[in-house]
């Protein structure tokens, strides 16, 4: 148990001596000059999401497709050849 504690302490100390890459050096000048994106009001985002909901006719089509795929999978399980 003591050996494990010593090994953990040595690993932590050696990790503290590591050199880390300069993150800002990898960022291009153009990306630094672009700035931050603008924030949108949550009401606009929720309204846009509500407008893109799945319609009842699409649900019926998806259910029919799922049934066909299940039937096909069952047929493949019965006759793999």
Residue pairs with C-beta under 8 A, 6 or more apart in sequence:
54 62
